[in-house]
């Protein structure tokens, strides 16, 4: 069996490659990596790596064709700012994007995947091998919630359930039943820092998936680096949408959060 990983940045591609090999040692993992984005450590877990430039659709297609890959998983982020740097695009990407009316990164990646699938490459759910890493319902690390934190969690869940419908961002910061910060293009950590600057310590941070999130390429993720930031800003809780957010290095993450007194809570989206 052979499977391709189109590998973006940070830890998710590495963890995915390792998990695939643990699940089936005979599987060949072919990683297609982006210069300046993908960690070189991917080579430790992949059978073979290809390195291409970001925003070069032609190079991606050539690598997929060379390896004769029929199934792929897209894992890890590509800096969204690259989507707006049209000068770096190759002609194939330019031609494809002219057909996209809504220029949000989500729609660009959807167009790319649909284009590749039309050529016979199946893209799998990016959580397929990582079900154990998804957020679960309730408090996941045995931290007692005081009444104020419970109120903020319920308030924040209502807000994020509706904010997610707008497809603007995935992260919110609340405190004392007040919305402090909502994510735009800047990403998770910068949103959290902005919330801290406005409201100080004691905030509840929430991360939910987008409405109708396409798990072929777009999955919400949290990791140790974000947890360290939550400790720094004295956050009281991290709320993650149940079955929709991957916790990288989950066992270590929950253990460390408990040590630092940060509740990690899985919540279903409000109806």
N, C-alpha and C positions, 0 to 999 in steps of 0.2 A: 504494500500500500504506500502511496505517495501523496503528500498533502503540502500545499504551498502556504506560507505565511507572508502576507504583504505587511512588512514590519515597520511601524512608526516608531515614535520615541518612547522613552521611559521604560518601565519594567514589564508592562503587560506582554509584549511579544516574547520576552525571555521566559516568563512564567508559563505562557501558553506552549511554547516549544518544549519546555521541560515536561509539562503535564502530558502532552501528546506522546512523548517518548516513554513516560512512565506507564501510560495506559496501554500502549502497544509498542514494545521495543523494536519490532520489525518495521515500523513505519518510518519511511524516509521523510524528513522535514526539510523542505527547500525554502529558505528565507530570502525574500527579495527585499533588500534594505535600501534606505535612502541616505545618501551622504549628508552629514550634518544633522541628521535626525535620529537614526537608529543607533543603539549602543553596539559597539564592536563585540561586546560580550555575547551577542546572539550566536556567534560562531561556536561557542562552547556547547550549545544545545541543538543546533541545526546540523543536519547531515551535509548541507551545502549552502553557500550564500552567494547571492548576486548583489552587487552594489551599483545603484543608478542615481541619477540626479533627481531631486524633487521636481514636480511639474513637467516631467518628460514622459508623456503617455506612450510615445513610440518606444522608448527604452523599456518601459514596463511590459508592453506587449511582446517585445522581442525576447525578454527573459522568460515570460510565461510560455512562449512558443518553443524556445530552446529546450526547456525542461519538460515540454509536453504535459503541462499540469492541467488536470480536469477539475480539481477541487481546491479551493483556496479559502483562507480565513484572513480577514483584514483585522489587524490588532495594533493598538497604539495610535497616538495622535500624530498628525502632521501640523506644524504650526499654522494656524489659520491665516496668519499674515502672508504666507506664501500664496494663498488663494488670490490675494489681491495684487500680487506682484506679477502683472501680466507680462512684463518684459522677460521673465524667466520661462514662460510657457513655450512648448514646442508647437509646431503647426497642427499636430493631431489634436492636442488639447484645445487649442484655439478654435478649431473647426467644431469640436464637440460642444464647447461652452456657448457658442453662438446660438445653439438650440435651446439653451436654458434661459427661461424668462425671470426666474427668481434667483438672485445671485448669492444667496446665503450658502456657506460652506456645505451644509447638509445636502442641498440640492445639487451642488457640483459633484460631490462624492457619489450621490445616487446615480447621476448621469454616467459617471465613469464605470461604476459597477454594472449598471444595466447594459452599457456598451460592451463590456467584456463578457458578460453572460450571453449576449447575443452571438458571441463568437465561440460558445461552447464551454465556457468556464463557469462552474457552479460555485457560488459563494455561500459558505456555511454560516450559520449562527455563530457569532464570535464567542458566545458563552457555552458552546457545546461541550467543551472539555473542562469548563470552569464552574459547573453548577455548585460545587461545594464552597466556592469563593463568594457567592452572592449573599447579599444582606438577607437576614431572616427576620421574621416578625418578632417584635418585642425587644427588651433589653438583652443584648448579646454578651455583655461582660459583667453582669451581676452588680451593677451600680444602683444604689437606691436613688430614686428621683424625688426631690422635694416638691411640694405643691406648686411653687413658682415655676420650676423647670417643666413640670407636667403641663402647666397652662401654656407656656411658650411652645412646647412641642406640638400641642393640639392646634394652637393658633398658626404656627408655622406650617404645619401639614396642610391646613386649609388654604393658606396663601400659595404654597408651592404647587399644590394640586391644580390651581387655576393658572399660575404663572407658567407652568409647564405647557399648558395648552397654547401659549403664544409663540412657542418655539424661538425664544430669545436667549435664554440661558437655563442653567440647571441648578444653580446654587442661590440660596437665600440666607440672610443673617437676621435673626430677630432677637429682641430683648424687651421684657416688660410689655408683652403684647403689642409691640411696635415693629414694623418692618424697618430694618436699619440699612440693608443693602441687598440688591438683586443683581445677579450676574448679567453682563453683556458680553463683549468680545474679549475682555481681559483675562478670563479664566478663573478657576476656583480660588487659588491662593490670593490673587490680587483683590478679589471680591471680599474675601475674609478679612484681609488687612484693612480694606476701606471701611468695613463694618466696625472693626476695632477702633479705628481712628475716630469714628463718629460716636460710638457708644461705650467704649472701654471694655473691660473684662466682664465675664458673666453672660456672654451671648450664647444662644443656641444656633448652630450652623446646620443647614439642611441641604441635601443633594438628592434631587429627583431626576428621573429620565424625562426626555422630551415626550410630548404626545406622539403616539404612533412612531416611536423610535425604531429605526431600521437596524436591527441587531446584526446585520451582515457587515456593518462597519462602524456603527455608532453606539458605543456602550459607555455608560457612566462608570468612572473608576475613582477610588480613593486609595492612597497609600501612606506609607510611614512619613514621608516629607510633609504631607498635609497635617498628619496627626501631630507632628512636632510643632507646627505653626499653631494648632489649636491649644497646645500646652502653653506656648509663648503668650497667647492672648487670653489665657485663663477661661477658655470656653467651658461651658458646663455640660454640653451634650452635642453629639453629632447624630443627626437623623438621616437615614438612608432609605430610599424607596425599596420596599421588599421585593426580592427576586429581580431587581432591575439594575442594581449597582454592584459592581465587583469590588471586593476588598482585597487588595494585593497583600500577599503574605498574611493572610487572615488571622491565623493563630497568633503570630507575633503582634499584629496590629491590636487585637482585642486584649491581649495580655498587657501591652504597654499602655493602652488607653485606661485600663483598670488601675494600673500603678499610678497614673497621673490624675485619676479621679474624673475622667471624661466618660460619660455614659455614651455607648454606641447603640442606637435604637433603630430597629427596622419598622417601617410604617407603610401600610397600604395607602394608596392615593385615595383622597376623600371623594365620595361619590357626588 
